[in-house]
Amino acid sequence: MRIAIVTGASSGIGREFVRQIEKFYKELDEIWVIARREERLQELKKNMSTYVRIFAGDMQKNLVYKQVLNRLENQTPDIRMLVNAAGFGKTGTVEEISKQDRRLQPQMAEVNCCGLTEMTCLCLPYMSKGSRIVNVASAAAFCPQTRFAVYAATKAYVLSFSRALGEELKEKEIFVTAVCPGPVDTEFFEISGTSASTLKESFMACPKDVVRRALLDSRRKKELSIYGKAMKGARIAAKIIPHKLLLKIMGRLDRIQSEKNEEDTEE
Ligand SMILES: NC(=O)c1ccc[n+]([C@@H]2O[C@H](COP(=O)([O-])OP(=O)(O)OC[C@H]3O[C@@H](n4cnc5c(N)ncnc54)[C@H](OP(=O)(O)O)[C@@H]3O)[C@@H](O)[C@H]2O)c1
């Protein structure tokens, strides 16, 4: 049995992967989907022609991994593609976020890093020549970011992990692609706590385009998938400009913004 597995399939980028995968891999028997919101996964299932198997659960808890593992052991499928898209971010300084909720930043690391690593380790024994792993990182992986410190660090982990894993799996001809989009129009910004800034809005990409690019890049065995000229430019800039300087500029911009916010509330 040939399958694809997609985490974070209840919305945004993950859901779009599920929709597009069946067009890219016509020979799939099932697509296994993982997220907490089961009703969303049921809705997605209704509109798919490939059979969708639902694993509704929290990737910060063990149960959902156990359920996937049991199915894998019972059915020994050939996993043609694993997409690790589950993740979230929260904007603010480390101190601010911690005051709101002490567990939130560790949880970000649990889902974005540990969840992705655990899914990869579970799936690897069921992958074979030509299988693909697509890990959704972010352009935030390119350099440290103030007011997004933990999120950017988790995505740097995803990028680093994916590149090393890709090299390790080359002989087996299993190909790993790290997807590094800039802002994408999804529910991400509702959870991150701020609306996208005007600058971010001007670079906002559509999930359909980001996912199409990612699937094409994965098919071409590319290590990285970066949608759009602006983010390709950002990657080059983050390679050329010292990160110390970039952080200084970000810090300065943050201070200007918070002074502006204070003035606005006084008025
Ligand atoms: N949107 C952007 O601007 C952007 C840019 C670069 C990278 N990314 C990355 O793209 C990926 C997808 O994000 P998105 O933009 O599509 O946002 P989204 O619409 O909020 O989707 C996030 C997905 O992750 C799942 N998820 C979150 N926490 C989970 C948990 N504890 N257990 C299981 N599933 C969980 C959510 O499902 P449930 O809530 O149903 O559990 C949802 O399906 C993330 O890794 C994000 O970091 C996003």
The ligand as an ORCA input file, in Angstrom:
! r2SCAN-3c Opt
* xyz 0 1
  N       1.789     31.244      7.403
  C       3.023     31.686      7.371
  O       3.276     32.893      7.200
  C       4.172     30.708      7.482
  C       5.425     31.105      6.991
  C       6.495     30.224      7.085
  C       6.326     28.967      7.648
  N       5.098     28.610      8.140
  C       4.988     27.265      8.739
  O       4.045     26.532      7.994
  C       3.496     25.502      8.812
  C       1.974     25.508      8.647
  O       1.482     26.738      9.159
  P       0.255     27.487      8.472
  O       0.742     28.778      7.981
  O      -0.435     26.585      7.552
  O      -0.610     27.798      9.783
  P      -2.007     27.195     10.267
  O      -3.042     27.411      9.219
  O      -2.210     27.761     11.611
  O      -1.730     25.615     10.369
  C      -1.009     25.041     11.415
  C      -1.290     23.551     11.451
  O      -0.510     22.957     12.500
  C      -1.364     22.152     13.299
  N      -0.901     22.118     14.684
  C      -0.522     23.158     15.461
  N      -0.258     22.743     16.714
  C      -0.489     21.398     16.738
  C      -0.436     20.406     17.744
  N      -0.090     20.685     19.019
  N      -0.757     19.129     17.410
  C      -1.135     18.822     16.154
  N      -1.204     19.725     15.155
  C      -0.902     20.999     15.442
  C      -2.741     22.833     13.205
  O      -3.767     21.890     13.463
  P      -4.756     21.912     14.725
  O      -4.841     23.309     15.245
  O      -6.033     21.387     14.174
  O      -4.120     20.952     15.681
  C      -2.746     23.258     11.752
  O      -3.200     22.210     10.945
  C       3.954     25.796     10.236
  O       5.014     24.920     10.559
  C       4.447     27.239     10.166
  O       5.457     27.482     11.102
  C       4.026     29.434      8.055
*
